[in-house]
Amino acid sequence: LTDVYSSSPALGRYFRSAQVVHFSNENSTVFYQLVFSVPPSTEGFMENTMNPDFIRNVLRQNIYDED
């Protein structure tokens, strides 16, 4: 995850770290905490760039690009 987000054109400059919060062998589920350093509030920044769907889609696109 660190490589994905730190090299992202959209999020790389804001990304600081990723760490595993919880891992379950039972169902192969991993919960991560992603840390971003965001600039002072600008119109639409948090709603668009830091939108959870957008952040998830950056990872999704990276997975698709590897296929």
Residue frames as qw, qx, qy, qz and C-alpha x, y, z in Angstrom:
[[0.000, 0.883, 0.469, 0.000, 0.00, 0.00, 0.00],
 [0.335, -0.733, 0.090, 0.585, 2.82, 2.37, 0.76],
 [0.334, -0.115, 0.590, 0.726, 4.12, 2.10, -2.80],
 [0.151, 0.607, 0.710, 0.324, 0.64, 2.46, -4.31],
 [0.117, -0.923, -0.357, 0.083, -0.27, 5.63, -2.45],
 [0.380, -0.682, 0.183, 0.598, 3.14, 7.30, -2.35],
 [0.301, -0.087, 0.619, 0.720, 3.47, 6.94, -6.14],
 [0.228, 0.698, 0.677, 0.040, -0.11, 8.05, -6.87],
 [0.238, 0.339, 0.192, 0.890, -0.21, 11.27, -8.92],
 [0.349, -0.675, -0.335, -0.557, -3.40, 12.29, -7.11],
 [0.704, -0.687, -0.125, -0.132, -2.50, 11.31, -3.53],
 [0.812, 0.126, -0.280, 0.496, 1.29, 10.88, -3.37],
 [0.202, 0.497, -0.252, 0.806, 2.05, 14.35, -2.04],
 [0.538, -0.527, 0.114, -0.648, -0.45, 13.89, 0.82],
 [0.928, -0.165, -0.329, -0.055, 0.29, 10.26, 1.76],
 [0.192, -0.756, 0.543, -0.310, 2.32, 9.67, 4.92],
 [0.086, -0.302, 0.936, -0.159, 1.94, 6.04, 6.04],
 [0.797, -0.107, -0.353, -0.478, -0.04, 2.81, 6.06],
 [0.064, -0.326, 0.877, -0.348, -0.19, 0.27, 8.84],
 [0.501, -0.247, -0.797, -0.231, -2.10, -2.92, 9.56],
 [0.416, -0.402, 0.311, -0.754, -4.68, -2.36, 12.29],
 [0.730, -0.096, 0.574, -0.357, -6.19, -5.84, 12.30],
 [0.378, 0.345, -0.770, -0.380, -5.58, -9.08, 10.41],
 [0.789, -0.066, 0.433, -0.431, -7.85, -12.11, 10.38],
 [0.047, -0.289, 0.912, 0.288, -6.52, -15.45, 9.14],
 [0.444, 0.293, 0.786, -0.315, -10.02, -16.82, 9.40],
 [0.534, 0.708, 0.459, -0.061, -11.39, -14.93, 6.41],
 [0.592, 0.143, 0.249, 0.753, -8.25, -13.23, 5.02],
 [0.001, -0.928, -0.283, -0.243, -9.42, -9.76, 6.04],
 [0.540, -0.090, -0.187, 0.815, -6.98, -6.94, 6.71],
 [0.055, -0.955, -0.293, -0.016, -7.87, -3.52, 8.11],
 [0.583, 0.174, -0.039, 0.793, -5.40, -0.75, 7.35],
 [0.127, -0.885, -0.223, 0.388, -4.99, 2.74, 8.69],
 [0.551, 0.474, 0.205, 0.656, -3.90, 5.18, 6.01],
 [0.292, -0.736, -0.194, 0.579, -2.43, 8.50, 7.15],
 [0.430, 0.618, 0.295, 0.589, -2.54, 11.57, 4.94],
 [0.260, -0.461, -0.186, 0.828, -1.30, 15.09, 5.62],
 [0.272, 0.708, 0.564, 0.326, -3.83, 17.42, 4.07],
 [0.225, 0.239, -0.019, 0.944, -3.45, 21.13, 3.36],
 [0.200, 0.274, 0.443, -0.830, -5.65, 23.72, 5.02],
 [0.449, 0.505, 0.722, -0.150, -9.19, 23.26, 3.83],
 [0.091, 0.239, -0.427, -0.867, -9.75, 24.25, 0.24],
 [0.672, 0.231, 0.135, -0.690, -13.13, 24.11, -1.43],
 [0.892, 0.266, -0.180, -0.318, -14.01, 20.55, -2.38],
 [0.247, 0.559, -0.783, 0.118, -10.66, 19.02, -1.34],
 [0.319, -0.166, 0.847, -0.392, -11.97, 16.81, 1.46],
 [0.732, 0.313, 0.340, -0.501, -15.17, 15.96, -0.41],
 [0.763, 0.579, -0.208, -0.198, -13.35, 14.97, -3.61],
 [0.432, 0.587, -0.664, 0.166, -9.68, 14.08, -3.14],
 [0.076, -0.278, 0.839, -0.461, -10.00, 12.63, 0.36],
 [0.793, -0.020, -0.028, -0.608, -13.29, 10.92, -0.42],
 [0.614, -0.283, 0.732, -0.088, -13.12, 7.27, 0.77],
 [0.827, 0.445, 0.338, -0.060, -14.39, 6.06, -2.62],
 [0.435, 0.853, -0.287, 0.027, -11.67, 8.00, -4.44],
 [0.245, -0.656, 0.705, -0.109, -8.96, 6.62, -2.13],
 [0.760, 0.004, 0.641, -0.109, -10.29, 3.08, -2.63],
 [0.748, 0.643, 0.151, -0.065, -10.39, 3.57, -6.39],
 [0.145, 0.826, -0.543, -0.030, -6.71, 4.55, -6.47],
 [0.444, -0.342, 0.825, -0.068, -5.92, 1.12, -5.01],
 [0.761, 0.364, 0.507, -0.178, -8.41, -0.60, -7.31],
 [0.558, 0.805, -0.155, -0.132, -6.88, 1.04, -10.39],
 [0.069, -0.687, 0.723, 0.013, -3.41, -0.07, -9.32],
 [0.618, -0.059, 0.777, -0.106, -4.63, -3.67, -9.02],
 [0.726, 0.600, 0.298, -0.157, -6.27, -3.49, -12.47],
 [0.315, 0.859, -0.383, -0.127, -3.10, -2.00, -13.99],
 [0.315, -0.512, 0.799, 0.016, -1.05, -4.96, -12.74],
 [0.758, 0.203, 0.602, -0.145, -3.27, -7.48, -14.56]]
